[in-house]
Amino acid sequence: MAVEKHIPKDAEGYITPNHYYGQNYQLLDVIEDQLSPEGVRGFTKGLIFKYLYGCVDDTTLRRCTKAKYYLDELIIYCKNHGETIPEDNNLKPKYYNKGKIEVIDILEDQLSKEELKGFYLGMVIRYLTREGKKNGLEDLLKAKYYLDRFITNLEGGL
């Protein structure tokens, strides 16, 4: 199986310091060589939580994009190590739609800015913490969905 190497780019929405990666490698490559798969997961999740924990002030967008970077890297790591998503995955179950309206659209319309921030961060943390216990890669992708949506809303003025 070919291992996907990923060097982050600004165009992908990441705000990462240059010292996180070199021309053909990144810091996580070194970590992956030194730790067990569980250790890599723990290290990466710890960094994601670290950056999300501070998402309450004017550095929120920068911190969230750092969390996004590590979450994306963890997803790539899991895929490179043979994890797959079942064909019948429930990344967006139909029961969250009522007619033409999704529940998340109602939440974004009705919740205050602080409530919405709490919702997004809570959902990301929820799926990250249950990832090793329930749905594996599918839970990481759900966490990514909420983090990406949070970042999009932050960029829009949340």
PALORO-592001 format. One line per 5 residues: number of its first residue (from 1); their letters; for each residue x, y, z of N, C-alpha, C, O. Coordinates in steps of 0.1 Angstrom, whole numbers, plus 2048, in hexadecimal, padded with zeros to 3 digits. Each point is the difference from the previous one (the first is absolute). Layout:
BEGIN
NUM	A	X/Y/Z/X/Y/Z/X/Y/Z/X/Y/Z  ... .
REM end
This chain:
BEGIN
1	MAVEK	808/7F4/800/7F8/80C/800/809/80C/800/809/801/808  7F4/809/7EF/808/80C/7FF/7FC/809/80C/7F4/802/802  815/804/805/7FD/809/80B/7FF/80E/7FA/809/805/7FA  7ED/801/809/7FD/80E/7FC/809/80A/809/7FE/800/80C  80A/808/7ED/807/80A/807/7F9/80D/7FE/7FC/803/7F4 .
6	HIPKD	803/805/816/7F8/80C/7FF/808/80B/806/804/801/80B  800/809/7EC/807/80C/804/7F5/80B/800/7FB/803/7F5  802/803/816/7F5/80A/801/803/80C/7F7/80B/804/7FF  7EA/802/7FC/801/80C/7F8/7F6/80A/805/7F6/7FD/805  80E/810/7FA/7F7/80B/804/7F3/7FF/7F9/7F5/803/807 .
11	AEGYI	80B/7F9/7ED/7F3/800/7F8/7F6/7F5/806/7F4/801/7FD  811/7F6/80B/7F7/7F6/806/7FA/805/80D/7F8/7F9/806  80A/814/7FD/7FA/805/80C/808/7FE/80D/7FA/803/80B  812/7F9/7F4/808/7FE/80C/808/80D/803/804/807/7F7  7FD/7FB/816/809/80A/804/80A/7F9/809/7FE/7FE/80C .
16	TPNHY	80D/7FD/7EF/80A/7F9/807/80E/806/7FF/803/805/7F5  804/7FB/816/80E/805/7FF/808/7F8/7F7/7FF/7F4/7FF  80B/812/7FA/809/7F9/7F7/808/7F5/806/804/7F7/7FA  7FF/80B/813/808/7F6/807/7F9/7F3/802/806/7F6/805  7ED/809/7F8/7F9/7F3/801/804/7F6/7F5/7FD/7F4/800 .
21	YGQNY	809/812/7F5/802/7F7/7F5/80C/805/7F8/803/80C/800  804/7EB/7F9/80C/803/7F8/7FB/7FE/7F1/7F4/800/7FE  816/7FF/7F9/7FC/7FF/7F2/7F9/7F3/7FD/7F6/800/7F8  80E/7F5/80E/7FA/7F3/7FC/7FC/7F8/80D/7FD/7F4/7FF  802/813/80C/7FB/7F9/80C/7F9/80A/809/801/80C/7FE .
26	QLLDV	7F9/7EF/80C/7FB/809/80A/802/7FA/80E/804/7F4/801  7FA/814/809/802/7FC/80E/7F9/7F2/803/805/7F8/807  7EE/807/7F4/7F9/7F4/803/806/7F3/7FA/7FF/7F5/805  809/80D/7F0/807/7F4/7FB/80A/7FB/80A/801/7F4/801  806/815/805/80A/7FB/80B/7F8/7FA/80B/805/7F6/805 .
31	IEDQL	7F0/810/800/7F8/7FA/80B/7FB/7F2/7FC/801/7F7/808  7FA/808/7EC/7FB/7F3/7FC/80B/7F5/800/7FD/7F4/803  80F/810/7FA/80B/7F6/800/804/7FC/80E/806/7F5/802  7F7/813/808/805/7FE/80E/7F5/7FA/809/803/7FA/80A  7F0/808/7F3/7F5/7FB/808/7F8/7F5/7FB/800/7FE/7F3 .
36	SPEGV	7FA/7FA/815/7F6/7F6/7FC/7F4/807/7FA/7FE/80C/801  7FA/7EC/7F7/7F4/806/7FB/7F7/807/80A/7FA/80B/7FE  805/7EF/80E/7F8/806/80B/807/80D/805/7F9/809/804  814/7F7/7FC/807/80B/804/7FF/80C/7F7/7FE/80B/804  802/7F2/7EF/7FD/80A/7F5/7F2/806/802/7FE/80C/800 .
41	RGFTK	7F9/7EB/802/7F2/805/802/7FF/809/80D/7FA/80B/7FF  80C/7F1/80C/800/807/80C/807/80E/7FE/7FA/80A/805  811/7F6/7F5/808/80C/7FE/7F7/80A/7F7/7FF/80C/804  7FC/7EF/7F1/7F8/808/7F7/7F3/806/806/7FD/80C/800  7FC/7EB/807/7F4/804/807/803/80A/80B/7F8/80A/801 .
46	GLIFK	813/7F4/806/804/80A/80A/802/80E/7FB/7FC/80A/806  80B/7F6/7EE/802/80D/7FA/7F3/807/7FB/7FE/80C/801  7F9/7EB/7FA/7F3/806/7FB/7F9/806/80C/7FB/80B/7FF  804/7ED/80C/7F9/806/80C/807/80C/805/7F9/80A/804  814/7F6/7FC/808/80C/805/7FC/80C/7F8/7FD/80B/806 .
51	YLYGC	802/7F4/7ED/7FC/80C/7F8/7F1/803/801/7FD/80C/800  7FB/7EB/801/7F2/803/802/7FD/806/80D/7F6/808/801  811/7F4/809/7FE/805/80E/801/810/800/7F9/806/808  80F/800/7F0/802/80E/800/7F7/808/7F6/803/80B/7FE  7F3/7EE/7FD/7F8/806/7F6/7F5/809/806/7F4/7FE/7FD .
56	VDDTT	810/80C/80A/7F6/809/807/804/80F/7FF/7F9/808/806  811/7FB/7F2/804/80E/7FF/803/804/7F2/7FC/7F9/7F6  80C/811/808/803/805/7F3/80A/7F7/7F8/803/803/7F4  802/7F2/812/809/7F7/7F9/7F8/7F3/7FC/806/7F7/7FB  7ED/80A/806/7F8/7F4/7FD/802/7FA/7F2/802/7F4/7FF .
61	LRRCT	7FE/814/7F7/802/7FB/7F2/80D/7FA/7FF/801/7F5/7FA  80A/811/80A/80D/7FA/7FF/801/7F3/808/805/7F6/7FB  7F6/809/811/800/7F4/808/7F8/7F5/7F9/804/7F4/800  7F1/80F/7FB/7F7/7F6/7F9/807/7FB/7F3/7FE/7F4/7FD  809/814/7FC/807/7FB/7F4/80B/7F7/804/803/7F7/7F8 .
66	KAKYY	803/80C/813/80B/7F6/805/7FA/7F3/804/805/7F5/7FD  7EF/80B/809/7F9/7F4/804/7FC/7F9/7F3/801/7F3/800  7FA/814/7F6/7FD/7FA/7F4/80B/7F9/7F9/7FF/7F5/7FB  80D/811/805/80C/7FA/7FB/803/7F3/806/802/7F6/7F9  7FD/809/815/803/7F3/806/7F5/7F6/7FE/803/7F4/7FF .
71	LDELI	7F1/811/801/7F5/7F6/7FD/801/7FA/7F2/7FE/7F4/7FE  805/815/7F8/802/7FB/7F3/80B/7F6/7FF/800/7F6/7F9  80B/80D/80E/80C/7F7/800/7FC/7F3/807/805/7F5/7FB  7F3/80B/80F/7FC/7F3/807/7F7/7F8/7F7/801/7F4/800  7F7/812/7F8/7F7/7F9/7F7/809/7FA/7F5/7FE/7F4/7FD .
76	IYCKN	80C/813/7FE/809/7FA/7F6/807/7F5/806/802/7F5/7F9  803/80C/813/808/7F5/807/7F7/7F4/801/805/7F5/7FD  7EF/80D/807/7F7/7F4/802/7FD/7F9/7F2/800/7F4/7FF  7FE/814/7F7/7FE/7FA/7F3/80C/7F9/7FB/7FF/7F5/7FA  80D/811/808/80D/7F9/7FC/802/7F3/808/808/7F8/7FC .
81	HGETI	7F2/807/80F/801/7F3/808/7F4/7F7/7FF/7FE/7F8/809  7FB/809/7EC/7F6/7F7/7FC/7F2/802/805/7F7/7F7/7FE  807/814/809/7F2/802/805/7F7/805/7F5/805/808/7F8  7F0/7F3/808/7F6/804/7F6/7F3/804/806/7FE/7FE/80C  7F9/808/7EC/7F3/803/804/7F6/7F7/7FA/801/7FD/7F4 .
86	PEDNN	7F6/7FD/814/7F6/7F7/7FA/7F8/808/7F5/7FE/80C/800  7FE/7EC/7F6/7F8/806/7F5/7F3/807/805/7FC/809/7FA  7FF/7F1/810/7F3/806/806/802/80A/80B/7F9/801/809  812/806/7F6/804/80A/80A/7F5/80A/802/7F8/803/7F7  808/803/815/7F5/80A/803/807/80D/803/7FD/806/80A .
91	LKPKY	80B/7FF/7ED/806/80D/802/7F5/80B/800/801/80A/807  7F5/7F5/7F1/7F5/809/800/7F3/7F8/7FF/7FA/7FF/7F5  801/7FB/816/7F4/7F8/800/7F4/808/7FB/7FF/80C/803  7F8/7ED/7F7/7F4/806/7FA/7F7/806/80B/7F8/809/7FD  808/7F1/80F/7F7/804/80A/803/80E/805/7F8/806/808 .
96	YNKGK	813/800/7F4/803/80E/804/7FA/80A/7F6/802/80C/802  7F8/7EF/7F4/7F9/809/7F6/7F1/7FF/803/7FA/7F6/802  800/816/7FD/7F1/801/801/7FC/808/7F4/801/80C/800  7FA/7EC/7F6/7FD/807/7F3/80D/805/7FA/809/7F8/7FD  7F8/815/800/80B/805/7F9/80A/807/80A/80A/805/7FC .
101	IEVID	7F3/7FA/811/808/807/80A/808/7F5/809/7FA/7F7/805  813/80C/7FC/808/7F7/809/7FF/806/80E/800/80D/802  801/7EB/808/800/805/80E/80B/809/803/7FE/80B/806  80E/7F3/7F4/80B/809/802/7FE/80E/7FB/805/809/806  7F3/7F8/7EF/7FD/80D/7FB/7F7/808/809/801/80C/802 .
106	ILEDQ	7F6/7EC/805/7F7/807/80A/809/804/80C/7FE/80C/805  80B/7EC/7FF/808/804/80B/809/80C/7FD/801/809/808  804/7F8/7EC/808/80B/7FC/7F8/80D/7FF/805/80B/802  7EE/7F3/7FB/7F7/80C/7FF/7FB/804/80E/7FE/80C/802  800/7EB/807/7F9/804/80D/809/801/80C/7FD/808/809 .
111	LSKEE	80F/7F2/7F7/809/801/80C/807/80D/800/804/806/7F5  7FF/7FF/817/809/80C/800/80E/7FC/7FC/803/7F4/7FE  806/816/800/80E/7FD/7FC/807/7F7/80A/806/7F6/7FC  7F8/80D/810/807/7F8/80B/7FA/7F2/801/807/7F6/802  7EC/809/7FC/7FA/7F3/801/804/7F7/7F4/803/7F4/801 .
116	LKGFY	7FF/813/7F3/804/7F8/7F4/80F/7FC/801/803/7F5/7FD  805/814/809/80E/7FC/802/800/7F3/80A/808/7F7/7FD  7F0/80A/80D/800/7F5/80A/7FB/7F3/7F9/805/7F5/803  7F1/80C/7F4/7FB/7F5/7F9/80B/7F9/7F7/802/7F4/801  804/814/7F7/80A/7FB/7F7/80C/7FA/808/804/7F4/7FD .
121	LGMVI	801/813/80D/80B/7FA/807/7FC/7F4/808/808/7F6/801  7EC/80A/804/7FB/7F4/807/7FF/7F4/7F7/804/7F4/804  7F7/80E/7F0/7FF/7F5/7F6/80E/7FA/7FC/801/7F4/7FF  808/815/7FF/80E/7FC/7FC/805/7F7/80B/806/7F6/7FE  7F9/80F/80F/806/7F9/80B/7F8/7F3/802/807/7F6/803 .
126	RYLTR	7EC/80A/7FB/7F8/7F3/801/806/7F5/7F7/802/7F5/805  7FF/80F/7EE/804/7F6/7F7/80F/7FC/801/804/7F4/7FE  804/815/807/80E/7FD/802/802/7F6/80C/808/7F7/7FF  7F0/80B/80B/802/7F8/80C/7FA/7F2/7FE/804/7F7/807  7F2/808/7F1/7FA/7F2/7FE/807/7F9/7F5/7FC/7F4/7FD .
131	EGKKN	80D/812/7FB/806/7FA/7F4/805/7F2/802/7FE/7F7/7F8  80A/807/813/806/7F3/802/7F7/7F6/806/803/7F4/802  7F1/810/802/7F6/7F7/807/7F4/7FC/7F8/7FA/7F6/803  803/812/7F2/7F4/7FD/7F9/802/7FE/7F1/800/7F5/7FB  801/816/7FD/800/7FF/7F2/80D/804/7F9/801/801/7F4 .
136	GLEDL	80A/800/813/80D/802/7FA/801/80C/7F6/7FD/80B/804  807/7F2/7F0/803/80A/7F6/7F3/808/7FE/801/80C/7FD  7F4/7EE/803/7F3/807/7FE/7FE/80B/80A/7FB/80B/7FC  809/7F2/810/7FE/80B/80B/80A/80B/7FD/7FD/80C/803  80F/7F1/7F8/80A/80B/7FD/7FA/808/7F5/802/80D/800 .
141	LKAKY	7F8/7ED/7F6/7FA/808/7F5/7F4/808/805/7FE/80B/7FA  7FB/7F1/80F/7F5/808/806/806/80C/808/7FA/80B/7FE  810/7F2/809/807/80B/807/805/80B/7F6/7FF/80C/802  806/7EF/7F3/805/809/7F6/7F5/808/7FA/801/80C/7FD  7F4/7EE/800/7F4/807/7FB/7FC/80C/809/7FE/80B/7FB .
146	YLDRF	801/7F2/812/7FD/80B/809/80B/80B/801/7FD/80C/801  80F/7EF/7FF/80B/80A/801/801/809/7F3/802/80C/801  7FC/7ED/7F4/800/808/7F3/7F5/80A/800/801/80B/7FB  7F3/7F1/809/7F4/808/800/803/80C/80A/7FC/80B/7FD  80A/7F2/80F/803/80B/809/80A/80A/7FA/7FE/80C/801 .
151	ITNLE	80C/7EF/7F9/80A/809/7FA/7F9/809/7F5/803/80C/7FF  7F5/7EE/7F9/7F9/807/7F5/7F7/80B/807/800/80C/7FB  7F9/7F1/810/7F8/80A/806/809/80B/807/7FC/80C/800  810/7F0/805/809/80A/806/805/80A/7F5/800/80C/802  803/7EE/7F2/804/809/7F5/7F5/809/7FC/803/80B/7FA .
156	GGL	7F1/7F1/808/7F4/808/7FC/7FC/80A/80B/7F6/807/7FE  811/7F9/80D/7FD/80A/80A/7FA/7FB/80D/7FC/808/808  804/7EB/7FA/7FA/7FB/80C/808/805/80D/7FD/7FC/80B .
REM end
